Amino acid sequence: MIRIGEGMKRCSWMIVLTLLLCACSAWAQSGSAASSAPPAPPAPAPAMTAPLDVKAAQPPATDELQKGDPGGTKTGTANDIVVSDPNKGLTLADTVNQVGQNRVAINFTWTLICGFLVMFMQAGFAIVETGLCRAKNANHTMMMNFMVYGFGLFAFWVCGFALQMGGVAPVSMLGGANPLNSEHTISLLGKTWGIFGTHGFFLSGISYDVSVMVVFLFQMVFMDTALTIVTGAAAERWKYVAFCVSSVFLGAITYPLFANWAWGGGWLSQLGANFGLGHGYADFAGSGVVHTVGGVTALALAMIVGPRIGKYNRNGSPNAMPGHDIVIVLTGCFILAFGWFGFNPGSTLGASGNGALRIGSIAVNTMLAGCTGSFGAVLYMWIKYGKPDASMSGNGLLAGLVAITAPSGFVNTVSSAIIGLVAGVLVCVSVEFVERVLKVDDPVGAISVHGANGIWGVISVGLFADGASNYGGSWNGVSGSVRGLFYGDPSQLIAQLIGVGTLLGAVFCLSYAANYVIDLVVGQRVSAEDELAGLDIPEMGALCYPEFVLKPESMPTGVMASHATDIKTKLLVAQETA
C-alpha cells in the first residue's frame, strides 16, 4: 500500500512538472512573439483573372469519357465550368462566378419546383369542393375552381404582384430580384411604414428579370390558393359572373395588400424594427397571408349570398346537405397534403445558404401537423357523435396543415404535433359555430378550415417559436431568431395578435364592401329556380354527369310548391338533351 501511495505521488509530481514545462514553453513563445517585429502582411490574394491551376482536378481524358460513366464518377469536372475568355483559359473568377450561379440555380430550381407543387394543389381543392357539393352542381363547382386559376393569375400579373412585392428587394436567396425596389410609404409616429409596392406591373420594363420571374411564379400560386378557398364557401348558389369579378378583385387588390404588409416589406413586418415587437408579424408560409385572407373573404361572401335553400328550417335549425362523392373528397385531401410540401418548405425560397437546410425540418413539421389534425377531428367526431366522420377527417387533415403553415419554419416537432391536434378539434368546433350560431352556410367548411385555423396558426407562432431557426441571422430586419411566449419573447405574440386584428378588421371589411358592391351591380346569387334545379345547366349549359338520374330536390318550407313540377321538367329535359 505504501509503494502504491509513493507511486501515485511520483506520478502526480510528474504531471505537475509537465504542465509547468508546457506553460513555460507557451510563455516563452508568446514573449518572443511580442518582442519580435510585427509579422509581415499576408500575401495578396491571387488576381481573379489569373489562370487557375487545375492539375489537382485534372478531368478524365476524352477517350476515357467516351467509354461511358455508369458510376457517375467522371461527370462534372473543371471542364464543365464556363470559361469567360478562351484565350485566358479557366480563371479564379470563372470558378467563383460558377459557384455563385450554382447556388442561385439550386435556389431557383427548388423554388420553381415547389411552386409547381403548390399549383397542383388547385386540383386538390377542386375535387374536395366538388365532392362535398351535390352532383347537380358538380360542373359549376369544378368550373369555378378551374377558372379561378386563370382569373387570379391575370389579375396578379397586371397589378397584384407589383402591389405585393414591388418593394421587397433584395431577395438574396434568388440573386437579388433588385428591380423590386420601390415601396410606397407613409410617416407615422416618427416611423416609416410600407403600404404597397410600385414596381412590377405587367412584369415589364426593369421587372423583366430572371429573379423577378421566380418570385412572381411562387407568389402567384400562393395567391391563387387564397382565391380558390372562397369558391367552396359560396358553392351551389354563387352566380358565375359574380365569381369572375370577385376573384379578379381579390387577386388584384385585397390579397396583395395584406401580403405586402406581411411579406413585401410592409408595416406589419416592421412592427419589430419600429416598435420592438419581437421580429414583427411573422408568417413563414401563409397561415394568415393565404389561408385567413381566403377564409375571412369566404365568410364575408357567404354572409352576402346567404344560405342555400333548404339549409335552415323555420326555427333556425340546420339540415345536413351531404356531398355526392366522399372518394374524390379524400383523394383531394391527399393531393393537397402532397402539395403542401411545396407550400411550406418552399417558403425558404431556396435550398442553399441562409439556414435553408431547415427544409427537412419544415417538411417533417408539416407532415406531423396534418397527421395530428386528422387525429383531432376523428376523435372529436367519434366521441361526440359515435362515428369517425369521413368529411371531417379530411377537414381535420387540412386544418392541421393550415395551422402549421405560419409556424412551420420556427417550431420543433413536438410543437407541430400539438398545433395540428388543436387544429383538428378546432375545425370541428368552428364548423358547428359557423353553422349553428352565425347561421352562415359553408358547404365545404372553408371558413373553419382556412379562416379559424389560419388565425390559430398565426397565434401559434407567438406561442411556440423556439428560436432555433436562423435564416441569415435575422427575420424582418431584426437580428436573431424568432421566439414565442413559451420561449421567452411575449412581444412576438403581441405582433401576431396585431396581424390577426388586421385580418379580421381590414381584410374582412374590404372583402365585404367589395362583394356588396358586386352584389348591387351584377348580383351575387342565382335565382331560386336555378338553385333548386342545379347550376350545371343554368350556369354552365351542361351536366357534369349526363348519364346520372338526378332525383328532384325536395321542396323546402317557404318555397312555393308550384315550382316543383317546373323543376322536374327542367331536369328531364336537361337529361334528354345531354
Protein Blocks (a to p, Z undefined) as FASTA:
>chain_A
ZZmmmmmmmmmmmmmmmmmmmmmmmmmmmmmmmmmccdddddddddfkbccdfklmcccd
fklmmnopfkopmgopfklpccfblknopafklmmmmmmmmmmmmmmmmmmmmmmmmmmm
mmmmmmmmmmmpcfklmmmmmmmmmmmmmmmmmmmmmmmmmmmmmmmpccfknonommlm
cccdddeehiacdfbdcehihhiajllcfklmmmmmmmmmmmmmmmmmmmmmmgoiacfk
lmmmmmmmmmmmmmmmmmmmmmnopaklmmmmmnopajbjadfkopmmmmmmmmmmmmmm
mmmnopaehkacfkopacddddfblklmmmmmmmmmmmmmmmmmmmnopaeejhllmmmm
mmmmmmmmmmmmmmmmmmmmmmmnopacfklmmmmmmmmmmmmmmmmmmccfklmmmmmm
mmmmmmmmmmmmmmmmnopacfkommmmmmmmmmmmmmmmmmmogolacghhiaehigcj
dddfknopaklmmmmmmmmmmmmmmmmmmmmmmmmmmmmmnopadcfklmmnopklmmno
pafblmbccddddddehiafklmmmmmmmmmmmmmmZZ
